């Protein structure tokens, strides 16, 4: 591993953590599991994995992680959220359970479980803005972006216009699971944001 490899943490409170670790390691990043504020302080970028957004929210508060992650986002740390991670990055959530909170940072409204339960999971091919080759996307109890603020940009939409990938500055989120389908370009985009942040900090 290169000494200047991007240092990426994966929030490891619940969800498909190890799939992201394998993807990032395969791309040459140095990866670590983030469960405590001290873990977060050692990384340059963060992945919020798929799982159950309300459970991750509760555990993040129980482990004292909510404020440090919010502060890191506000300070410009590159973050990539998949599925539940998209919900956790959203400023507004439709269908949130009572008391559910998010880290925020993405000026979007997201609807939880927008496509139904596990049995309504599906896969499809998506065009992504700026990419020549479509993405093979796996949707598993997926959310949907139902509103975009002026700072957020849609990167991919379903045929009916529903937004399923967004970016805002160094924050990136998808409603689907690239780490499941073997699609590596979103993780590469996160690594590019980390390198850009390094240059900006000089």
N, C-alpha and C positions, 0 to 999 in steps of 0.2 A: 504494500500500500504506500502510495506517495506521501511524503511528509506534508505536502500542501493539499492533500485530498480534502474536499469539503467534509466538515463534521456535521452529520445530520442525526438528529434525535427522532425517535418514534415514540409518541406518547403511549405508554404501555400500561394503561389502567384497565382496558377491556377492548376486545375487537381483534381484527386480523392483523396483528402487529408483525408477526414473523414474515408474512408475505412481503411487506414493505421492506423489511430488513434485507431479505434476499435480493429484492429488486435493486435497492440502493447499493448494496455491497457489490453486486454484479456490474454496476456502473462505475465502480471505483471509489465510492464514498466511504468514509469511516463512519460507522453507525453505532449508536448506543441507545439503550432503552431509557426513557425519561419517565420517572415516577415521582421525583422530588424536585424542589426548586434548585438544589445543587446540581442535579443532572442537567437541567435546562441551561444553567449558566455555562456549561461546558460545550454547547453546540452552537452552530452558526445557522442552522435551519431546522425546521420541525415538521413532522408529518402527523396529522390527526387522522387515525385510521377509521375504516368502517367498523360498525358495531351497533350498539344501542346508544343513541345520543343522550338520552336522559340518564342512563347509568354512568356514562363517561362524565357527564356534567356533575352528578352527585359525588363521584369518586374524586374528581378534580378538586372539588371544594373540600372534601374530607382530607385529602392529602396536601392541602395548602397550595394547590397548583393554579387555581383560577386567576388570582391577581398576578402572579409572575408571568403567566402566558399572556394575559391581557397587556401587561407592561411590555413584554417582548414584541408583541404585534405592533403596539403603538410606537415602539422604538425602531421599527422597520425590519424585524427579523423575517426572512422568507419562510412562509408556511404553506403547506399543501394539505388540503383536506379531501378525503374521499368519502362519499355517501354520508355517514354520520358526521364525518369531519366537515363536510359542507354545511350541515346544520349548525355545528358548533362555531363555525366562522361567521355565520349570518348574523346581521344586526336584528333581524325580525324573523319570527317563526310562526307559521300557521299550524295549528294542531298540536302545539306544545302541551305537555301534561302540566298539571298544576305545579307552579313553583319552578318549572324548568328554566334554566338560564343558558346563555351562550358566552363564548369568549368575545365574539363580535369582531369587527374590523372590516368585513365585507358589506358594502352598502346594498344588500339584497334582502328580499323576502323569500323564504323557503317554506314549502309545504311538506311536512313529514309524511312518509308512507304514501306518497302521491299516486303510486301505481298499484296499491293493494299490498297484500301480505306475501309471504314467501312463495306461495304457489303461483303468484303472478310475476315472478322473476322472468326476465327475458334478456336476449342478446340481440344486438343490431350493429350495423355499420354506420358510422357518423363521420361527416366532414368536419374538420376543425380548421378554423381561420388560420391561414398562413401555411398549412401543411398540405403537401401534394397527395399523400397517401391517407385514405380514411382510417379511422380508429375502429377496432372491433371492441365494442363496449358491452360489459355485463352489468345489468341492473338487478339488484337484489334488495327488495324492500326499499326502493330508492326514493329519495326526495326529489323535488322539482323546484326550480327557481321560478317564482311567480311574479316577481317584481325586481327591476334593476334600478338602482339609484344612479345619479350622473357619473359617479366615479368608477362604476363597475362596467366591465365589457363582457359580452357574451362571446364565448369561443366556439361553442357547439350547440346545435338545437336539433330536436327531433323533427320529423316531417310535419308535425302539426304546429311547429313553432315553439314548443316548450324548451326552455333553456336548461341545459344539463351540464354545461361547463362554463366557468366564469373566471375572470382575472381582474385584480385591482392592485396596481402597484406590484409588490412582491408577494401578494396573496393569490393563491391559485386553488381552485376547488372543482371537483367533478361529482356528479350525482352517481356515477358508475365506478367500477372497480378495475382500473388498469392493471393493478398488481395481481388480479385473478386471471385476466386474459393474456398476460405476458406483454402488454403494451407498455413500453418503457419511456415514451417521449414526454409524458407529463413529469415523470421523475427527473428526466434530463432537464426539463424546463426549470424545476426547482433548483437543481444544481447550478444552472446558469444564473438564477437570481442570487444565489449565495456568492458566486464569483463576482457578480456586479456589485453586491453589497460590500465585498472586500475592497474593491477599487474605490467605491464612494467613501469608504472610511479612511482612506490614506490621506 
